[in-house]
Amino acid sequence: MAIAKTSSSKRGKHKRAKARSSGAGWTEYALRGVRVLQVLVFMKIPWLVHGFSTRPGGVSDVAGEKVLNLGAVEWDTRENVDENKRRFQAALDAADHTLISFHQIIPT
């Protein structure tokens, strides 16, 4: 997931709990139950707000587990997906930006 351009003054106004970096060039943090991964190199670009979502922190239900589904799938409602997107953007401090999403495809 990526968020459209923003000024650097809008970034980092929220507290990121439990931030940790990996040797692989990314950092992970949690905010209000939503876990977000960010690429360290991308964080050096002042106008770019970006993040990769993870499962925790959403309202969608998968086998009794609440997940952060951000895609239009037959097993979820549009209302759930919209709320999940709102939560994800809030975790990035980007609620007033346009969400640009990408679909990951894993080759078989």
VMD Tcl script that draws the C-alpha trace (Angstrom):
set ca {
  {0.00 0.00 0.00}
  {1.14 3.49 -0.68}
  {-0.38 6.84 0.10}
  {-0.30 9.80 -2.27}
  {2.12 12.69 -1.80}
  {2.16 14.62 1.44}
  {4.42 17.16 3.04}
  {7.01 15.95 5.52}
  {5.43 18.15 8.21}
  {2.40 15.83 8.27}
  {4.52 12.76 9.04}
  {5.32 11.30 12.40}
  {2.78 13.19 14.52}
  {1.49 9.99 16.12}
  {3.36 7.73 18.48}
  {4.46 4.44 17.00}
  {4.41 1.76 19.64}
  {6.80 -1.19 19.65}
  {8.79 -0.11 16.57}
  {11.45 -2.59 15.55}
  {13.81 -2.73 12.60}
  {15.05 -5.76 10.75}
  {18.33 -6.36 9.00}
  {16.28 -6.68 5.81}
  {15.68 -2.94 5.49}
  {12.23 -2.52 6.98}
  {10.71 -1.44 10.26}
  {7.53 -2.62 11.94}
  {5.32 -0.78 14.41}
  {1.87 -1.07 15.90}
  {-0.69 1.68 16.47}
  {-4.13 1.02 17.93}
  {-3.78 -2.69 17.16}
  {-2.81 -2.18 13.50}
  {0.67 -3.48 12.60}
  {2.42 -1.69 9.74}
  {5.64 -2.50 7.91}
  {7.65 0.30 6.30}
  {10.71 0.17 4.03}
  {13.57 2.18 5.52}
  {14.79 3.47 2.14}
  {11.27 4.71 1.29}
  {11.13 6.55 4.64}
  {13.94 8.81 3.36}
  {11.65 10.19 0.65}
  {10.15 13.27 2.34}
  {6.85 13.37 0.42}
  {6.08 9.64 0.52}
  {3.86 8.09 3.15}
  {3.82 4.32 2.72}
  {3.14 1.13 4.59}
  {2.46 -2.54 4.14}
  {-0.48 -3.92 6.04}
  {-0.55 -7.03 8.20}
  {-3.49 -9.06 9.48}
  {-4.07 -7.71 13.03}
  {-6.27 -4.74 13.86}
  {-9.20 -5.08 11.48}
  {-12.92 -5.71 11.69}
  {-13.21 -8.41 9.01}
  {-13.87 -11.94 10.23}
  {-11.92 -14.98 9.03}
  {-12.71 -18.18 10.94}
  {-13.49 -16.21 14.10}
  {-10.35 -14.05 13.87}
  {-10.58 -10.29 13.27}
  {-8.31 -9.29 10.37}
  {-7.38 -6.16 8.44}
  {-8.69 -7.11 4.99}
  {-8.21 -4.22 2.56}
  {-9.45 -5.91 -0.60}
  {-12.79 -6.47 -2.28}
  {-13.39 -10.18 -1.74}
  {-16.61 -12.18 -1.72}
  {-16.30 -13.20 1.94}
  {-16.20 -9.63 3.28}
  {-18.49 -6.60 3.24}
  {-17.68 -3.23 1.73}
  {-18.37 -1.61 5.12}
  {-15.74 -3.80 6.78}
  {-13.18 -3.06 4.07}
  {-13.87 0.69 4.31}
  {-13.39 0.58 8.10}
  {-10.19 -1.45 7.72}
  {-8.85 1.10 5.23}
  {-9.73 3.91 7.64}
  {-7.83 2.16 10.45}
  {-4.82 1.49 8.22}
  {-4.63 5.10 7.06}
  {-5.02 6.32 10.66}
  {-2.07 4.11 11.67}
  {-0.03 5.84 8.94}
  {-1.28 9.28 10.04}
  {-2.64 9.65 6.51}
  {-6.41 9.78 6.96}
  {-6.74 12.80 4.67}
  {-4.79 11.22 1.78}
  {-5.85 9.03 -1.12}
  {-5.06 5.37 -0.59}
  {-3.29 3.70 -3.52}
  {-3.26 -0.07 -3.18}
  {-1.37 -2.85 -4.87}
  {-2.26 -6.52 -5.06}
  {0.46 -8.99 -4.20}
  {0.67 -11.98 -6.51}
  {2.70 -14.97 -5.45}
  {3.80 -17.14 -8.40}
  {3.14 -20.83 -8.10}
}
mol new
graphics top color blue
foreach p $ca { graphics top sphere $p radius 0.5 }
foreach p [lrange $ca 0 end-1] q [lrange $ca 1 end] { graphics top cylinder $p $q radius 0.2 }
display resetview
